Amino acid sequence: MGPFEKLADSLLQSAIFKSSDFAKYIDNDFPLPTHFNIDPTDFPLPTHFNIDLSQIPDNFYENVLDSNHVFAQASEIMGNNGWWIVLSLPAIFYMELANRKEQLTSEDIDKYITDYVNQDNHHLLTNIVRSWKVDFFQLRKDIFEQALWAHTHSKYAITVPALVIQVEGIIRELVKTSDNGFTSWGIQKVIERFEKNFKQLESIPRKEEMKFGDLTAIMNYYNLKTIERLYGDYDPKNHTNPQDINRHAVAHGLWLNYSDRTTSTKLFLLLDMIHSMVQRFRE
């Protein structure tokens, strides 16, 4: 399933959820949570998504507009907490996030995403990594497989440095092949060229004026801010532990407490986000 199919599926779930007849369209193996702080195994991946199109409710379009706005709000909340819209999470997570943004902490969000993606013996994370078909990713298949093995065996001191340097390599290769061979010693100039390929929107339009393209642009904005943070300012002469993943702090060997499950998981999901962006760029 490609990135737009994932998002469309997720949007459809959230739109139908707003209908009082939700149970008609979604299997019972995708239970609705009553609160956010629950075991992520209560959000099993749906094995079936059977929809009778003739039974779609009359207010479906209105619900899609609501869903676009909810996802835009969730993008902002995720961005403010060091994340982005992770397409592999269930739509209901983002709905709950938008409804309870004042009650949830960054730690709550980190824990939910990490637990969800790694549940069932890392089944979802494994599927994500093995779905990467873009050539830049295929060239690194052995690296990703070894990193995945290390992650599933809790060897996070191996996965984090292995993955964080691949982000730069993939972005450099995309820019070089799509921008007349452009390259630069400094990664910031390369990232600037990468960003020019994607429409961005920082502020959320009013719900009634919002289009799907606006949602995509908002998601792009927070995706790219995440990549920028990865290469944020860092001075090895005056080292302090970064608040979020910082490539320079890892590469200079001065940040020593990065080896945890959340950081490792986040880097896999960051690579998945870049994979989705590269796919969209090529469409």
C-alpha positions, -999 to +999 in steps of 0.1 A: +000+000+000+015+033-011+016+065+010-016+081-005-034+048-002-024+046+035-036+082+041-068+077+021-076+046+041-069+064+073-090+094+063-119+071+053-117+053+087-120+087+105-148+099+083-169+068+087-161+069+125-181+101+127-211+083+115-235+067+140-234+036+118-197+032+122-201-005+132-216-014+099-185-005+080-156-016+102-149-051+116-152-056+153-115-065+155-107-027+154-122-017+188-127+019+197-108+032+227-126+051+255-094+069+265-059+074+253-037+059+279-044+022+272-024-007+261-016-002+224-025-038+217-061-026+221-055-010+186-049-042+166-042-037+129-075-043+110-073-075+090-104-066+070-118-032+059-150-042+042-171-012+030-204-014+011-201+018-010-238+019-015-242+023+023-219+053+027-238+079+048-251+111+032-229+132+053-197+114+042-182+145+024-188+167+055-171+140+076-141+140+052-138+178+056-139+172+094-112+145+090-090+168+070-092+194+097-086+169+124-055+156+106-042+191+102-046+198+139-029+165+146+000+174+124+005+206+144+003+188+177+026+160+165+051+186+152+051+205+185+060+172+202+088+162+179+068+140+156+048+142+123+018+123+109+030+087+110+009+070+083+010+036+099-009+047+130-047+043+131-068+073+123-085+071+157-052+079+174-051+113+156-087+120+164-081+113+201-049+134+199-068+164+185-095+161+211-072+158+241-042+179+231-041+197+264-041+165+284-013+147+266+024+151+271+053+144+247+061+113+268+025+100+263+029+104+225+063+088+225+052+058+245+020+052+225+038+053+191+067+032+203+045+006+219+021+005+189+048+001+162+067-026+182+038-047+193+034-083+183+071-090+182+078-059+160+054-071+133+043-037+120+078-022+121+091-052+102+064-048+075+072-011+073+109-016+067+103-044+042+079-023+022+106+002+011+109-003-026+124+030-038+158+024-054+177+046-028+163+024-001+169-009-019+206+000-022+206+001+016+185-030+021+212-050+039+219-020+062+182-017+071+178-055+076+208-056+100+195-025+118+161-041+121+176-073+136+196-051+161+164-032+170+144-064+176+172-076+199+173-043+218+207-033+204+197+004+200+233+017+202+238+000+169+206+010+152+206+047+159+240+056+144+234+032+115+201+048+106+208+084+112+236+086+086+214+070+060+189+099+061+215+122+047+227+097+021+191+092+007+184+129+006+217+136-011+211+110-037+175+122-045+187+158-049+216+148-070+195+127-094+166+151-096+184+185-096+209+183-124+236+166-103+235+192-075+256+185-045+272+204-017+296+198+012+271+213+036+239+193+042+218+224+047+220+235+011+211+200+000+181+200+023+170+234+009+170+218-026+150+188-013+124+210+004+117+229-029+101+198-043+072+199-018+045+225-013+043+236+024+016+253+045+023+263+080-011+277+091-043+256+092-071+270+070-107+272+083-124+239+081-149+249+054-121+262+032-097+233+036-088+211+007-069+178+007-040+195-009-038+218+020-036+189+044-008+174+023+011+208+024+007+210+062+020+175+065+049+184+043+057+214+065+060+193+096+078+164+078+105+189+066+107+206+100+115+171+115+144+167+090+157+202+098+157+193+135+178+163+128+205+186+115+199+214+140+227+236+155+252+217+176+285+228+189+308+199+200+330+224+219+300+231+243+282+198+243+248+194+259+225+165+253+200+174+226+163+173+234+156+154+202+176+132+178+206+153+165+228+137+138+258+159+147+257+149+184+256+112+174+284+116+148+307+135+171+304+107+197+295+130+226+258+121+230+259+088+248+224+082+260+206+079+227+204+041+227+167+036+236+138+020+219+119+052+212+149+069+195+155+038+174+118+035+165+116+071+156+145+068+131+129+039+114+096+059+111+115+090+099+130+069+071+095+056+063+083+092+061+111+101+037+103+070+016+067+082+013+079+117+003+102+103-023+074+082-037+051+113-039+079+133-056+082+107-083+045+104-090 
